[in-house]
Amino acid sequence: MRKGATSVEAALERLRGDHLERLAFAAVDLGRAVRTGFPEVVYGPGKTTEQIVAIARRLHGAKQTVLVTRVGPEVAEEALRHLPGAVHHPAARAITLRSKPASKGRPGLIVVTAGTADQPVAEEAILVAGLMGSAAERAFDVGVAGIHRLLEHRAALLQANVIVAVAGMEGALPSVVAGLVDCPVIGVPTSTGYGVGAGGEAALRSMLSSCSAGLTVVNVDNGFGAGYVAGLINLRARRKVQHG
């Protein structure tokens, strides 16, 4: 391209193509970062530590940020022995290996949880959004059983570009939040709760049935998906003008 033999458009088209690193057990998509703006993410469960390490090395070798989700402490400890520079994030149950230093991150994203039990899913969302360039503000344990706790954060919520609301049990928090703000709200049902609420199905159905028009919903415990979408929205949103 530098010699003028290939145009910028043609070069980008080639980069968006089938750029795979084929291993015996996986086809690592090294072109995803160019196509979508974020590298392929490694889902930890079901993979051996050796497989996780091999995939991470291929991604890191291509100068891409590595994110391995849903890894327990034992797998993380073993993987870190073979991945110099990697970091374990216990609260988010993830491993990262950055290709470049972390940036400060753009404000505008708030992550709220109904209870403390929802924190691991929330931290996963915060980590993913952070890797995409957003700095998340936390408002944890503000569920509807004590609605005054949520209202303490109302000023910050009104300034947000996007909000991730994480809740188990009956999953009411995202509906309440979406009824207070003029930005997109991403509801994340979690598998916490008693009886019919267990497994997250009650929370999922509640969020899907919400009458709050600004609410959209991801699958049960899908902090990754919520953080990813929130990151996309926040990076493309105009910052709200804060009035005195």
VOTI-878956 format. One record per residue (C-alpha): residue in one letter; x, y, z negated. Coordinates in steps of 0.5 Angstrom, whole numbers, padded with zeros to 4 digits, always signed. Layout:
# residues N
aXYZ ...
# end
This chain:
# residues 244
m+0000+0000+0000 r+0006+0005-0002 k+0008+0004+0006 g+0001+0006+0008 a+0000-0001+0011 t-0006-0002+0007 s-0011+0003+0005 v-0013+0004-0003 e-0020+0001-0001 a-0017-0005+0002 a-0012-0006-0004 l-0018-0006-0009 e-0022-0010-0005 r-0017-0015-0005 l-0016-0014-0013 r-0023-0016-0014 g-0023-0022-0010 d-0022-0029-0012 h-0015-0028-0017 l-0015-0034-0021 e-0010-0038-0025 r-0012-0045-0025 l-0010-0049-0031 a-0011-0057-0032 f-0017-0055-0036 a-0019-0048-0034 a-0019-0043-0029 v-0017-0036-0032 d-0020-0030-0028 l-0015-0025-0028 g-0019-0021-0023 r-0024-0019-0028 a-0021-0013-0031 v-0021-0010-0024 r-0028-0012-0022 t-0032-0010-0029 g-0027-0006-0033 f-0025-0011-0038 p-0021-0018-0038 e-0024-0024-0039 v-0026-0026-0046 v-0024-0033-0049 y-0029-0036-0053 g-0026-0040-0058 p-0031-0046-0060 g-0030-0052-0056 k-0023-0051-0054 t-0016-0053-0058 t-0011-0049-0060 e-0007-0051-0055 q-0012-0049-0050 i-0013-0042-0053 v-0006-0041-0053 a-0005-0043-0046 i-0010-0038-0043 a-0008-0032-0048 r-0001-0033-0045 r-0004-0033-0038 l-0008-0026-0039 h-0002-0023-0043 g+0003-0025-0038 a-0002-0021-0033 k-0001-0015-0038 q-0009-0016-0040 t-0012-0015-0047 v-0013-0021-0050 l-0019-0023-0054 v-0021-0029-0057 t-0028-0030-0060 r-0031-0034-0066 v-0024-0037-0069 g-0024-0040-0076 p-0018-0038-0080 e-0014-0045-0079 v-0014-0044-0071 a-0012-0037-0072 e-0006-0038-0076 e-0004-0044-0072 a-0005-0039-0065 l-0001-0033-0068 r+0005-0038-0069 h+0005-0038-0061 l+0003-0031-0059 p+0008-0026-0062 g+0004-0019-0063 a-0003-0022-0063 v-0007-0020-0069 h-0013-0024-0073 h-0019-0020-0075 p-0022-0024-0080 a-0028-0020-0081 a-0030-0021-0074 r-0027-0028-0073 a-0023-0026-0067 i-0016-0026-0065 t-0013-0020-0060 l-0007-0019-0056 r-0006-0012-0053 s-0003-0010-0047 k-0002-0003-0049 p-0002+0001-0056 a-0009+0002-0058 s-0012+0009-0057 k-0016+0013-0062 g-0023+0011-0059 r-0029+0016-0056 p-0034+0017-0062 g-0041+0017-0060 l-0042+0009-0063 i-0046+0007-0069 v-0047+0000-0072 v-0052-0001-0077 t-0053-0007-0081 a-0059-0009-0085 g-0055-0013-0090 t-0048-0015-0092 a-0049-0022-0089 d-0050-0019-0082 q-0043-0016-0083 p-0039-0021-0079 v-0043-0020-0072 a-0043-0013-0073 e-0035-0013-0074 e-0035-0017-0068 a-0039-0012-0064 i-0034-0006-0067 l-0028-0010-0065 v-0031-0011-0058 a-0033-0004-0057 g-0026-0001-0060 l-0022-0005-0054 m-0026-0002-0049 g-0024+0005-0052 s-0030+0007-0057 a-0029+0008-0064 a-0035+0006-0068 e-0038+0009-0074 r-0041+0004-0079 a-0047+0004-0083 f-0048-0002-0087 d-0053-0005-0091 v-0059+0000-0090 g-0064-0005-0088 v-0072-0004-0089 a-0072-0006-0096 g-0069+0000-0098 i-0071+0005-0092 h-0068+0011-0096 r-0061+0008-0095 l-0062+0009-0087 l-0065+0016-0088 e-0058+0018-0091 h-0055+0017-0084 r-0060+0020-0080 a-0056+0026-0078 a-0051+0022-0075 l-0056+0017-0072 l-0059+0023-0068 q-0052+0025-0066 a-0050+0018-0063 n-0050+0016-0056 v-0051+0009-0057 i-0053+0005-0063 v-0052-0003-0065 a-0057-0005-0070 v-0056-0012-0073 a-0061-0015-0077 g-0063-0022-0080 m-0069-0024-0084 e-0075-0021-0080 g-0071-0017-0076 a-0075-0010-0077 l-0069-0005-0077 p-0067-0004-0070 s-0075-0002-0069 v-0074+0003-0074 v-0068+0006-0072 a-0070+0006-0064 g-0076+0010-0067 l-0072+0015-0070 v-0067+0017-0064 d-0067+0019-0057 c-0061+0014-0055 p-0061+0007-0053 v-0061+0002-0059 i-0058-0005-0058 g-0062-0010-0063 v-0058-0016-0065 p-0062-0021-0069 t-0057-0026-0074 s-0058-0033-0076 t-0059-0031-0083 g-0066-0032-0087 y-0070-0036-0091 g-0075-0041-0088 v-0078-0039-0081 g-0073-0034-0081 a-0067-0039-0081 g-0063-0039-0074 g-0065-0032-0072 e-0071-0034-0068 a-0076-0030-0073 a-0071-0024-0072 l-0071-0025-0064 r-0078-0025-0063 s-0079-0019-0068 m-0074-0015-0064 l-0077-0017-0057 s-0084-0016-0059 s-0082-0009-0061 c-0086-0003-0059 s-0080+0002-0060 a-0079+0004-0053 g-0071+0005-0053 l-0070-0002-0056 t-0066-0007-0052 v-0064-0014-0055 v-0059-0019-0054 n-0058-0026-0056 v-0058-0029-0063 d-0051-0027-0067 n-0049-0024-0060 g-0044-0019-0063 f-0040-0019-0057 g-0045-0018-0052 a-0048-0012-0056 g-0041-0009-0057 y-0039-0010-0050 v-0046-0006-0047 a-0045-0001-0053 g-0038+0000-0050 l-0040+0001-0043 i-0046+0006-0045 n-0041+0010-0050 l-0036+0011-0045 r-0041+0014-0039 a-0045+0018-0044 r-0044+0025-0045 r-0043+0027-0052 k-0049+0031-0055 v-0048+0038-0057 q-0048+0039-0064 h-0052+0045-0067 g-0050+0048-0073 
# end
